[in-house]
Amino acid sequence: MVSVDTKNKELIGDFRNPGRLWTQTPIEVNAHDFPQDALCKAAPYGVYDVGRNHGFVHVGVSSDTPQFAVDSLRQWWLAHGKKHYGEGRELLVLADAGGSNGYRLRHFKKLLQEKLADGFDLKVTVCHFPCGASKWNPVEHRLFGPISCHWSGVPLRSLELLLRLVRTTVTEGGLKVCARLTFKTYQTGIRVSNAEMKKLHLRRHTVCPQWNYTINPRQQE
C-alpha cells in the first residue's frame, strides 16, 4: 500500500523559505518571489510506502500531469517496490481527489492500465480521498510534513540542495527518504476518448464507485 501526492511546487533560487533556522549570520534572499527570477520550479511527487515507513520523492521541473504521477509510481516500483514486494500481485494506491492523480482524470487511469497494470502484471486498486479529506492521506503528514520541517528556513538555491535535504530527512519513527530528479517534459491537455476508456479493464467498487476502482492487467483476461 502506497500513499501518493504532489507537494507544493518550490521556486529554486534565492527565495525566502518559511520557517526558522539557527544561523550566525543572516541569510540574504530576494525581497520578492518573482517566478522569472527562479532557476526553475520544482514539483516533488511523493510515494510513501505505508508498511515500510519509506518515502520516494520524484522531483520534476516540468508540468504536474497524470503522466508525471504515473511515472513517479513506476520509478518507485522499479527502484523499491519490485525489490521488496516482488512476489506481490496487487497494489493499493491512496490518492487525493484532485491534482495530477485526480479521480476524474481519464489519462491517469489509462496510464495506470498501461504502465503499471499491464507493464508489471499488477492488479492496481486506487482509493481517492473525497474532496476536503486529503489531510487523512498518509503522505501528507508522514512524508511531506517531516520534509517541510527539515528544510524549514533554508533557501532552496539549487536542485542539488533540494534533493540533499529530501534525502537526509529522518524521524524518530524511522522514516527514510530517497529522491530522484527528472528533466523529462510532460505534455498537458492530453485527452482520452470514450473508445479508449472502454478498452481499460477498470472495475468500479460498489462503495463510492467514483472514488474507488480496480484496474486489472489485460494480459490475464
MARBA-3410 file (N, C-alpha, C, O; in Angstrom, 1 decimal):
221
0.8,-1.2,0.0,0.0,0.0,0.0,0.9,1.2,0.0,1.8,1.4,0.8 ~ 0.6,2.1,-0.9,1.4,3.4,-1.0,0.4,4.5,-1.0,-0.7,4.4,-1.5 ~ 0.9,5.7,-0.5,0.1,6.9,-0.5,0.8,7.9,-1.3,2.1,8.1,-1.2 ~ 0.1,8.6,-2.3,0.8,9.5,-3.2,0.2,10.8,-3.3,-1.0,11.0,-2.9 ~ 1.0,11.8,-3.6,0.5,13.2,-3.8,1.7,14.0,-4.3,2.8,13.6,-4.2
1.3,15.2,-4.9,2.4,16.2,-5.3,2.5,17.2,-4.2,1.5,17.9,-3.8 ~ 3.7,17.5,-3.7,4.0,18.5,-2.8,3.9,19.9,-3.5,3.9,19.9,-4.7 ~ 3.7,20.9,-2.7,3.7,22.3,-3.3,4.9,22.5,-4.1,6.0,22.1,-3.7 ~ 4.7,23.1,-5.3,5.9,23.5,-6.1,6.8,24.5,-5.5,6.3,25.4,-4.8 ~ 8.1,24.3,-5.7,9.1,25.2,-5.0,9.9,25.9,-6.0,10.4,25.4,-7.0
10.0,27.2,-5.8,10.9,28.1,-6.7,12.3,27.8,-6.3,12.7,27.9,-5.1 ~ 13.1,27.5,-7.2,14.6,27.3,-7.0,15.3,28.5,-7.2,15.4,29.0,-8.3 ~ 16.0,29.0,-6.2,16.8,30.3,-6.3,16.9,31.0,-4.9,16.7,30.3,-3.9 ~ 17.2,32.2,-4.9,17.4,33.0,-3.7,16.1,33.5,-3.2,15.8,34.7,-3.3 ~ 15.3,32.6,-2.7,13.9,33.0,-2.2,13.8,32.6,-0.8,14.4,31.6,-0.3
12.9,33.3,-0.1,12.7,33.0,1.3,11.9,31.7,1.5,11.0,31.4,0.7 ~ 12.3,30.9,2.4,11.6,29.6,2.7,11.1,29.8,4.1,11.8,30.0,5.1 ~ 9.7,29.7,4.3,9.1,29.9,5.6,9.7,29.0,6.7,10.1,27.8,6.4 ~ 9.8,29.5,7.9,10.3,28.7,9.0,11.4,29.4,9.7,11.8,30.5,9.3 ~ 12.0,28.8,10.7,13.1,29.4,11.4,14.3,28.5,11.3,14.3,27.3,11.2
15.5,29.2,11.3,16.8,28.5,11.2,17.8,29.2,12.0,18.0,30.4,11.9 ~ 18.5,28.4,12.9,19.5,29.0,13.7,20.8,29.2,12.8,21.3,28.2,12.2 ~ 21.3,30.4,12.8,22.5,30.7,12.0,23.2,31.9,12.6,22.6,32.7,13.3 ~ 24.5,31.9,12.4,25.3,33.0,13.0,25.2,34.3,12.2,25.4,35.4,12.8 ~ 24.9,34.2,10.9,24.8,35.4,10.1,23.5,35.3,9.3,23.0,34.2,9.0
22.8,36.5,9.1,21.6,36.5,8.3,21.8,35.9,6.9,22.8,36.1,6.3 ~ 20.8,35.3,6.4,20.8,34.7,5.0,20.1,35.7,4.1,18.9,36.0,4.3 ~ 20.8,36.2,3.2,20.2,37.2,2.2,19.4,36.5,1.1,19.9,35.6,0.5 ~ 18.2,36.9,0.9,17.4,36.4,-0.2,16.7,37.6,-0.9,16.7,38.7,-0.4 ~ 16.0,37.3,-2.0,15.3,38.3,-2.8,14.1,38.8,-1.9,13.5,38.1,-1.2
13.8,40.1,-2.1,12.7,40.6,-1.4,11.3,40.1,-1.9,10.4,40.1,-1.1 ~ 11.3,39.7,-3.2,10.0,39.2,-3.7,10.3,37.9,-4.4,11.3,37.6,-4.9 ~ 9.2,37.1,-4.4,9.3,35.8,-5.1,8.7,35.8,-6.5,7.6,35.3,-6.7 ~ 9.5,36.4,-7.4,9.0,36.5,-8.8,9.5,35.3,-9.5,10.7,35.0,-9.5 ~ 8.6,34.5,-10.2,8.9,33.3,-10.9,10.0,33.5,-11.9,10.8,32.6,-12.2
10.0,34.7,-12.6,11.0,34.9,-13.6,12.5,35.0,-13.1,13.4,34.9,-13.8 ~ 12.6,35.2,-11.7,13.9,35.2,-11.1,14.4,33.8,-10.7,15.5,33.7,-10.2 ~ 13.6,32.8,-10.8,13.9,31.5,-10.4,14.7,30.7,-11.4,14.6,30.9,-12.6 ~ 15.6,29.8,-11.0,16.3,29.0,-11.9,15.3,28.0,-12.6,15.4,27.7,-13.7 ~ 14.4,27.5,-11.8,13.3,26.7,-12.3,12.3,26.5,-11.2,12.4,27.0,-10.1
11.2,25.8,-11.5,10.2,25.5,-10.5,10.2,24.0,-10.3,9.9,23.2,-11.3 ~ 10.4,23.5,-9.1,10.5,22.0,-8.8,9.1,21.5,-8.3,8.5,22.2,-7.5 ~ 8.7,20.4,-8.8,7.5,19.7,-8.4,7.8,18.4,-7.8,8.1,17.4,-8.5 ~ 7.8,18.3,-6.5,8.2,17.0,-5.8,6.9,16.1,-5.7,5.9,16.5,-5.0 ~ 7.0,14.9,-6.3,5.9,14.0,-6.2,6.3,12.9,-5.3,7.3,12.2,-5.5
5.5,12.7,-4.2,5.8,11.7,-3.2,5.1,10.4,-3.3,3.9,10.4,-3.5 ~ 5.8,9.3,-3.1,5.2,8.0,-3.0,5.7,7.5,-1.6,6.8,7.2,-1.4 ~ 4.7,7.3,-0.7,5.0,6.9,0.7,4.6,5.4,0.9,3.4,5.1,0.8 ~ 5.5,4.6,1.2,5.3,3.2,1.5,4.8,3.1,2.9,5.6,3.2,3.8 ~ 3.5,2.9,3.1,3.0,2.9,4.5,3.5,1.8,5.4,3.8,2.1,6.5
3.7,0.6,4.8,4.1,-0.5,5.7,5.6,-0.4,6.1,5.9,-0.8,7.2 ~ 6.4,0.1,5.2,7.9,0.2,5.5,8.3,1.6,6.0,9.5,1.7,6.4 ~ 7.4,2.5,6.1,7.7,3.9,6.5,8.9,4.4,5.7,9.8,4.9,6.2 ~ 8.7,4.3,4.4,9.8,4.7,3.5,9.2,5.7,2.4,8.1,5.4,1.9 ~ 9.9,6.8,2.1,9.4,7.7,1.2,10.2,7.8,-0.1,11.5,7.6,0.0
9.6,8.0,-1.2,10.3,8.1,-2.5,9.8,9.4,-3.1,8.6,9.5,-3.4 ~ 10.6,10.3,-3.4,10.2,11.6,-4.0,10.8,11.8,-5.4,12.0,11.8,-5.5 ~ 9.9,11.9,-6.3,10.3,12.1,-7.7,10.2,13.6,-8.1,9.1,14.1,-8.1 ~ 11.3,14.3,-8.3,11.3,15.7,-8.5,11.3,16.0,-9.9,12.3,15.6,-10.6 ~ 10.3,16.7,-10.4,10.3,17.1,-11.8,10.4,18.6,-12.0,10.1,19.4,-11.0
10.7,19.1,-13.1,10.8,20.5,-13.4,9.9,20.9,-14.5,10.0,22.0,-15.0 ~ 9.0,20.0,-14.9,8.0,20.3,-15.9,6.6,20.4,-15.3,6.5,20.7,-14.1 ~ 5.6,20.2,-16.1,4.2,20.3,-15.6,3.9,19.1,-14.7,4.4,18.0,-14.9 ~ 3.0,19.3,-13.7,2.5,18.3,-12.9,1.3,17.7,-13.6,0.1,18.2,-13.5 ~ 1.5,16.6,-14.3,0.5,15.9,-15.1,0.2,14.5,-14.7,1.0,14.0,-13.9
-0.8,13.8,-15.2,-1.0,12.4,-14.9,0.2,11.6,-15.3,0.5,10.6,-14.6 ~ 0.8,11.9,-16.4,2.0,11.2,-16.8,3.1,11.3,-15.8,3.8,10.3,-15.6 ~ 3.3,12.4,-15.2,4.3,12.6,-14.2,4.0,11.8,-13.0,4.9,11.2,-12.4 ~ 2.7,11.8,-12.6,2.3,11.0,-11.4,2.5,9.5,-11.6,3.0,8.8,-10.8 ~ 2.1,9.0,-12.8,2.3,7.5,-13.0,3.7,7.2,-13.2,4.2,6.1,-12.8
4.5,8.1,-13.9,6.0,7.9,-14.0,6.6,7.8,-12.6,7.5,7.0,-12.4 ~ 6.1,8.6,-11.7,6.7,8.5,-10.3,6.4,7.2,-9.7,7.2,6.6,-9.0 ~ 5.1,6.7,-9.8,4.8,5.4,-9.3,5.6,4.3,-9.9,6.0,3.3,-9.3 ~ 5.8,4.4,-11.2,6.6,3.4,-12.0,8.0,3.4,-11.5,8.6,2.3,-11.3 ~ 8.6,4.6,-11.3,10.0,4.6,-10.8,10.1,4.1,-9.4,11.1,3.4,-9.1
9.1,4.3,-8.6,9.1,3.7,-7.2,9.1,2.2,-7.3,9.8,1.5,-6.6 ~ 8.3,1.7,-8.2,8.2,0.2,-8.3,9.5,-0.4,-8.8,9.9,-1.4,-8.2 ~ 10.1,0.2,-9.7,11.3,-0.3,-10.3,12.5,-0.2,-9.3,13.3,-1.1,-9.2 ~ 12.5,0.8,-8.5,13.6,1.0,-7.5,13.4,0.4,-6.2,14.3,-0.1,-5.6 ~ 12.1,0.3,-5.7,11.9,-0.2,-4.4,10.8,-1.3,-4.3,11.0,-2.3,-3.7
9.7,-1.0,-5.0,8.5,-1.9,-4.9,8.9,-3.3,-5.3,8.5,-4.3,-4.7 ~ 9.5,-3.4,-6.5,9.8,-4.7,-7.1,10.8,-5.5,-6.2,10.8,-6.7,-6.1 ~ 11.7,-4.7,-5.5,12.7,-5.4,-4.6,12.0,-5.9,-3.4,12.4,-7.0,-3.0 ~ 11.1,-5.2,-2.8,10.6,-5.6,-1.5,9.2,-6.4,-1.6,8.9,-7.1,-0.8 ~ 8.6,-6.2,-2.8,7.3,-6.8,-3.0,7.2,-7.5,-4.3,6.2,-7.5,-5.0
8.3,-8.1,-4.7,8.4,-8.8,-6.0,7.4,-9.9,-6.2,7.0,-10.1,-7.3 ~ 7.0,-10.6,-5.1,6.1,-11.7,-5.2,4.6,-11.1,-5.2,3.7,-11.9,-5.5 ~ 4.4,-9.9,-4.8,3.1,-9.3,-4.8,2.5,-9.1,-6.1,3.2,-8.8,-7.1 ~ 1.2,-9.3,-6.2,0.5,-9.1,-7.5,-0.6,-8.0,-7.4,-1.3,-7.8,-8.3 ~ -0.7,-7.4,-6.2,-1.8,-6.3,-6.0,-1.1,-5.1,-5.4,-0.3,-5.2,-4.5
-1.5,-3.9,-5.8,-1.0,-2.7,-5.3,-2.2,-1.8,-5.0,-3.1,-1.5,-5.8 ~ -2.2,-1.3,-3.7,-3.2,-0.3,-3.3,-2.6,1.1,-3.3,-1.6,1.3,-2.6 ~ -3.3,2.0,-4.0,-2.8,3.4,-4.1,-3.8,4.3,-3.4,-5.0,4.3,-3.8 ~ -3.4,5.1,-2.4,-4.2,6.1,-1.8,-3.8,7.4,-2.4,-2.7,7.8,-2.4 ~ -4.8,8.2,-2.9,-4.5,9.4,-3.6,-5.6,10.4,-3.2,-6.7,10.1,-2.8
-5.3,11.7,-3.5,-6.3,12.8,-3.3,-7.3,12.7,-4.4,-7.1,12.0,-5.4 ~ -8.3,13.5,-4.3,-9.4,13.5,-5.3,-9.0,14.4,-6.5,-9.6,14.3,-7.6 ~ -8.1,15.4,-6.3,-7.7,16.3,-7.4,-6.2,16.2,-7.7,-5.5,15.3,-7.3 ~ -5.8,17.2,-8.5,-4.4,17.2,-8.9,-4.1,16.3,-10.0,-5.0,15.9,-10.8 ~ -2.8,15.9,-10.2,-2.4,15.1,-11.3,-2.9,13.7,-11.2,-2.8,12.9,-12.2
-3.3,13.3,-10.0,-3.9,11.9,-9.8,-5.3,12.0,-9.3,-5.8,11.2,-8.5 ~ -6.1,13.0,-9.9,-7.5,13.1,-9.5,-8.4,12.0,-10.0,-8.0,11.3,-11.0 ~ -9.5,11.9,-9.3,-10.4,10.7,-9.6,-11.1,10.9,-11.0,-11.6,9.9,-11.5 ~ -11.2,12.1,-11.5,-11.9,12.4,-12.8,-11.0,12.2,-14.0,-11.5,12.2,-15.1 ~ -9.7,12.2,-13.8,-8.7,12.2,-14.9,-8.7,10.9,-15.7,-8.2,9.9,-15.1
-9.1,10.9,-16.9,-9.1,9.7,-17.7,-7.7,9.3,-18.0,-7.3,8.1,-18.1 ~ -6.8,10.3,-18.3,-5.4,10.0,-18.7,-4.7,9.2,-17.5,-3.9,8.4,-17.8 ~ -5.0,9.6,-16.3,-4.4,8.9,-15.1,-4.8,7.4,-15.1,-3.9,6.6,-14.9 ~ -6.0,7.1,-15.3,-6.5,5.7,-15.4,-5.9,5.0,-16.5,-5.5,3.8,-16.4 ~ -5.8,5.6,-17.7,-5.2,5.0,-18.9,-3.8,4.6,-18.7,-3.3,3.5,-19.0
-3.0,5.5,-18.1,-1.6,5.3,-17.8,-1.4,4.2,-16.7,-0.4,3.5,-16.8 ~ -2.3,4.2,-15.7,-2.2,3.2,-14.7,-2.4,1.8,-15.4,-1.7,0.8,-15.0 ~ -3.3,1.7,-16.3,-3.5,0.5,-17.0,-2.3,0.1,-17.8,-1.8,-1.1,-17.8 ~ -1.7,1.0,-18.6,-0.6,0.7,-19.5,0.7,0.5,-18.8,1.5,-0.5,-19.0 ~ 1.0,1.4,-17.9,2.4,1.5,-17.3,2.5,0.6,-16.0,3.6,0.1,-15.8
1.4,0.4,-15.3,1.5,-0.4,-14.0,0.9,-1.7,-14.2,1.5,-2.8,-14.0 ~ -0.4,-1.7,-14.5,-1.2,-3.0,-14.5,-0.6,-3.9,-15.6,-0.3,-5.1,-15.3 ~ -0.6,-3.4,-16.8,-0.1,-4.2,-17.9,1.5,-4.4,-17.9,2.0,-5.4,-18.1 ~ 2.1,-3.3,-17.5,3.6,-3.3,-17.6,4.2,-4.2,-16.6,5.3,-4.8,-16.8 ~ 3.6,-4.3,-15.4,4.2,-5.1,-14.3,3.3,-6.3,-13.8,3.6,-6.9,-12.8
2.2,-6.5,-14.6,1.3,-7.6,-14.2,0.8,-7.4,-12.8,0.8,-8.3,-12.0 ~ 0.3,-6.2,-12.5,-0.2,-5.8,-11.2,-1.7,-5.5,-11.2,-2.2,-4.9,-12.2 ~ -2.4,-6.0,-10.2,-3.8,-5.6,-10.0,-3.7,-4.3,-9.2,-3.4,-4.3,-8.0 ~ -4.1,-3.2,-9.8,-3.9,-1.9,-9.2,-5.3,-1.4,-8.7,-6.2,-1.1,-9.5 ~ -5.4,-1.2,-7.4,-6.6,-0.6,-6.8,-6.3,0.8,-6.3,-5.3,1.0,-5.6
-7.2,1.8,-6.7,-7.0,3.2,-6.3,-8.1,3.6,-5.5,-9.3,3.4,-5.8 ~ -7.8,4.2,-4.3,-8.8,4.8,-3.4,-8.5,6.3,-3.3,-7.5,6.6,-2.7 ~ -9.4,7.1,-3.8,-9.3,8.5,-3.7,-10.0,9.1,-2.4,-11.1,8.7,-2.2 ~ -9.3,9.9,-1.7,-9.9,10.6,-0.6,-10.9,11.7,-1.1,-10.5,12.4,-2.1 ~ -12.1,11.7,-0.6,-13.0,12.7,-1.0,-12.5,14.2,-0.9,-11.5,14.4,-0.2
-13.1,15.1,-1.6,-12.6,16.5,-1.6,-12.8,17.0,-0.2,-13.8,16.8,0.5 ~ -11.7,17.6,0.3,-11.7,18.2,1.7,-11.2,17.2,2.7,-11.1,17.6,3.9 ~ -10.9,16.0,2.3,-10.4,15.0,3.2,-9.0,14.5,3.0,-8.5,13.5,3.5 ~ -8.2,15.3,2.2,-6.9,14.9,1.9,-5.9,14.9,3.1,-4.8,14.3,3.0 ~ -6.3,15.6,4.2,-5.4,15.6,5.3,-5.3,14.2,6.0,-4.3,14.0,6.7
-6.1,13.3,5.6,-6.0,11.9,6.1,-5.1,11.1,5.2,-4.9,9.9,5.5 ~ -4.7,11.6,4.1,-3.8,10.9,3.2,-2.4,10.8,3.9,-1.8,11.8,4.2 ~ -1.9,9.6,4.2,-0.7,9.4,5.0,0.5,10.2,4.5,1.4,10.6,5.3 ~ 0.6,10.4,3.1,1.8,11.0,2.6,1.9,12.5,3.1,3.0,13.0,3.2 ~ 0.8,13.1,3.4,0.8,14.5,3.8,1.6,14.7,5.1,2.4,15.6,5.2
1.2,13.9,6.1,1.9,14.2,7.5,3.0,13.2,7.8,3.7,13.5,8.7 ~ 3.1,12.1,7.1,4.2,11.2,7.4,5.4,11.4,6.5,6.5,10.9,6.8 ~ 5.3,12.1,5.3,6.4,12.3,4.4,6.6,13.8,4.2,7.7,14.3,4.5 ~ 5.6,14.5,3.7,5.7,15.9,3.4,5.9,16.8,4.6,6.7,17.7,4.6 ~ 5.3,16.4,5.7,5.4,17.2,6.9,6.9,17.2,7.4,7.4,18.2,7.6
7.5,16.0,7.6,8.9,15.9,8.0,9.9,16.6,7.0,10.8,17.3,7.5 ~ 9.6,16.5,5.7,10.5,17.2,4.7,10.4,18.7,4.9,11.4,19.4,4.9 ~ 9.2,19.3,5.1,9.0,20.7,5.3,9.7,21.2,6.6,10.3,22.2,6.6 ~ 9.6,20.4,7.6,10.3,20.7,8.9,11.8,20.7,8.7,12.5,21.5,9.3 ~ 12.3,19.8,7.9,13.7,19.6,7.8,14.3,20.7,7.0,15.4,21.2,7.4
13.7,21.2,6.0,14.2,22.3,5.2,13.7,23.7,5.6,13.8,24.7,4.9 ~ 13.0,23.7,6.7,12.4,25.0,7.2,13.5,26.1,7.4,14.5,25.9,8.0 ~ 13.2,27.2,6.7,14.1,28.4,6.8,15.3,28.3,5.9,16.0,29.3,5.8 ~ 15.5,27.2,5.1,16.6,27.1,4.2,16.2,27.5,2.8,15.4,26.8,2.2 ~ 16.8,28.5,2.2,16.5,28.9,0.8,17.0,27.7,-0.1,18.1,27.2,0.0
16.0,27.3,-0.9,16.3,26.2,-1.9,17.0,26.8,-3.1,16.3,27.1,-4.1 ~ 18.3,27.0,-3.0,19.0,27.7,-4.1,19.4,26.9,-5.3,19.7,27.4,-6.3 ~ 19.3,25.5,-5.1,19.6,24.7,-6.3,18.8,23.4,-6.1,18.4,23.0,-5.0 ~ 18.7,22.7,-7.2,18.1,21.4,-7.2,18.9,20.4,-6.4,18.3,19.5,-5.7 ~ 20.2,20.5,-6.5,21.0,19.6,-5.7,20.8,19.7,-4.2,20.8,18.8,-3.5
20.6,21.0,-3.7,20.3,21.2,-2.3,19.0,20.7,-2.0,18.8,20.0,-0.9 ~ 18.0,20.9,-2.8,16.6,20.3,-2.5,16.7,18.8,-2.4,16.1,18.2,-1.4 ~ 17.4,18.1,-3.3,17.5,16.7,-3.3,18.2,16.2,-2.0,17.8,15.2,-1.4 ~ 19.3,16.9,-1.6,20.0,16.6,-0.4,19.2,16.7,0.8,19.3,15.8,1.7 ~ 18.4,17.8,0.9,17.6,18.0,2.1,16.5,16.9,2.2,16.1,16.5,3.2
15.9,16.5,1.0,14.9,15.5,1.0,15.5,14.1,1.4,14.9,13.4,2.3 ~ 16.7,13.8,0.9,17.3,12.5,1.2,17.8,12.4,2.7,17.9,11.3,3.2 ~ 18.0,13.5,3.3,18.5,13.5,4.7,17.4,13.7,5.7,17.7,13.8,6.9 ~ 16.2,13.6,5.2,15.0,13.8,6.1,14.8,12.4,6.9,14.6,11.4,6.3 ~ 14.8,12.5,8.2,14.6,11.3,9.1,13.6,11.7,10.2,13.4,12.9,10.5
13.0,10.7,10.8,12.2,11.0,12.0,12.5,9.9,13.1,13.2,8.9,12.8 ~ 12.0,10.2,14.3,12.3,9.2,15.4,11.5,7.9,15.1,11.9,6.9,15.6 ~ 10.5,7.9,14.3,9.8,6.7,13.9,10.5,5.9,12.9,10.0,4.8,12.6 ~ 11.7,6.4,12.4,12.4,5.5,11.4,12.2,5.9,9.9,12.6,5.1,9.1 ~ 11.6,7.0,9.6,11.4,7.4,8.2,12.7,7.5,7.5,13.7,8.1,8.0
12.8,6.9,6.3,13.9,7.1,5.4,13.3,7.6,4.0,12.2,7.1,3.6 ~ 14.1,8.4,3.4,13.5,9.0,2.1,14.6,8.9,1.0,15.8,9.2,1.2 ~ 14.2,8.5,-0.2,15.0,8.5,-1.4,14.4,9.6,-2.3,13.2,9.9,-2.3 ~ 15.3,10.1,-3.2,14.8,11.2,-4.1,15.5,11.0,-5.4,16.6,10.5,-5.5 ~ 14.8,11.3,-6.5,15.3,11.2,-7.8,14.8,12.4,-8.6,13.7,12.9,-8.5
15.7,12.9,-9.5,15.4,14.1,-10.3,15.1,13.7,-11.8,15.8,12.8,-12.3 ~ 14.2,14.3,-12.4,13.9,14.1,-13.8,13.8,15.4,-14.5,13.1,16.3,-14.0 ~ 14.3,15.5,-15.7,14.2,16.7,-16.6,13.2,16.4,-17.7,13.2,17.2,-18.7 ~ 12.5,15.3,-17.7,11.6,15.0,-18.7,10.5,16.0,-18.8,10.0,16.5,-17.8 ~ 10.1,16.4,-20.0,9.0,17.3,-20.3,7.7,16.6,-20.4,7.6,15.7,-21.2
6.7,17.0,-19.7,5.4,16.4,-19.7,4.4,17.3,-20.4,4.2,18.4,-20.0 ~ 3.7,16.7,-21.4,2.7,17.5,-22.1,1.4,17.6,-21.4,0.9,16.6,-20.7 ~ 0.8,18.7,-21.4,-0.5,19.0,-20.8,-1.7,18.9,-21.8,-1.4,18.9,-23.0 ~ -2.9,18.7,-21.3,-4.0,18.8,-22.1,-4.3,17.5,-23.0,-5.0,17.6,-24.0 ~ -3.7,16.4,-22.6,-4.0,15.2,-23.4,-5.4,14.6,-23.0,-5.7,14.5,-21.9
-6.1,14.3,-24.1,-7.5,13.8,-23.9,-7.6,12.4,-24.2,-6.9,11.8,-25.1 ~ -8.4,11.7,-23.5,-8.7,10.2,-23.7,-10.1,10.1,-24.1,-11.0,10.5,-23.4 ~ -10.3,9.4,-25.3,-11.7,9.2,-25.8,-12.5,8.2,-25.1,-11.9,7.4,-24.3 ~ -13.8,8.1,-25.4,-14.6,7.1,-24.8,-14.2,5.7,-25.3,-14.3,4.7,-24.5 ~ -13.8,5.6,-26.5,-13.4,4.3,-27.1,-12.1,3.8,-26.3,-12.0,2.6,-26.1
-11.2,4.7,-26.0,-10.0,4.3,-25.3,-10.4,3.9,-23.9,-9.8,2.9,-23.3 ~ -11.3,4.5,-23.2,-11.7,4.2,-21.9,-12.4,2.8,-21.8,-12.2,2.1,-20.9 ~ -13.1,2.4,-22.9,-13.8,1.1,-22.9,-12.8,0.0,-23.0,-13.1,-1.1,-22.7 ~ -11.5,0.3,-23.5,-10.5,-0.8,-23.6,-9.8,-1.0,-22.2,-9.1,-2.0,-22.1 ~ -10.1,-0.2,-21.3,-9.4,-0.4,-20.0,-10.2,-1.5,-19.2,-11.4,-1.6,-19.3
-9.5,-2.3,-18.4,-10.1,-3.3,-17.6,-10.3,-2.7,-16.2,-9.6,-3.1,-15.2 ~ -11.2,-1.8,-16.1,-11.4,-1.0,-14.9,-12.8,-1.4,-14.3,-13.8,-1.4,-15.0 ~ -12.7,-1.8,-13.1,-13.9,-2.2,-12.3,-14.1,-1.3,-11.2,-13.3,-1.2,-10.3 ~ -15.3,-0.6,-11.2,-15.6,0.3,-10.1,-16.2,-0.4,-8.9,-16.9,-1.4,-9.1 ~ -15.8,0.0,-7.7,-16.3,-0.7,-6.5,-17.7,-0.3,-6.2,-18.3,0.7,-6.7
-18.4,-1.1,-5.4,-19.8,-0.9,-5.0,-19.9,0.3,-4.1,-20.8,1.1,-4.2 ~ -18.9,0.5,-3.2,-18.9,1.6,-2.3,-18.2,2.8,-2.9,-17.0,2.7,-3.2 ~ -18.8,3.9,-3.0,-18.2,5.1,-3.6,-17.5,4.8,-4.9,-16.3,5.0,-5.0 ~ -18.2,4.4,-5.9,-17.6,3.9,-7.2,-16.8,5.0,-7.9,-15.9,4.8,-8.7 ~ -17.2,6.3,-7.7,-16.5,7.4,-8.3,-15.1,7.6,-7.8,-14.2,8.2,-8.4
-14.8,7.1,-6.5,-13.5,7.3,-5.9,-12.7,6.0,-5.7,-11.5,6.0,-5.5 ~ -13.4,4.8,-5.9,-12.7,3.6,-5.6,-12.9,2.7,-6.9,-14.0,2.4,-7.3 ~ -11.8,2.2,-7.4,-11.8,1.3,-8.6,-10.6,0.5,-8.6,-9.5,0.8,-8.0 ~ -10.7,-0.6,-9.4,-9.5,-1.6,-9.6,-9.3,-1.7,-11.0,-10.2,-1.9,-11.8 ~ -8.0,-1.7,-11.4,-7.6,-1.9,-12.8,-6.8,-3.2,-12.9,-5.8,-3.4,-12.2
-7.3,-4.2,-13.7,-6.7,-5.5,-13.8,-5.8,-5.5,-15.0,-6.1,-4.9,-16.0 ~ -4.7,-6.3,-15.0,-3.9,-6.5,-16.2,-4.6,-7.1,-17.3,-5.4,-8.0,-17.1 ~ -4.5,-6.6,-18.5,-5.2,-7.0,-19.7,-4.7,-8.4,-20.2,-5.5,-9.1,-20.7 ~ -3.4,-8.7,-20.0,-2.9,-10.0,-20.5,-3.5,-11.2,-19.7,-3.4,-12.3,-20.2 ~ -4.1,-10.9,-18.5,-4.6,-12.0,-17.8,-6.1,-12.3,-18.1,-6.6,-13.3,-17.7
-6.7,-11.4,-18.8,-8.1,-11.6,-19.2,-8.3,-12.6,-20.3,-9.4,-12.9,-20.7
END
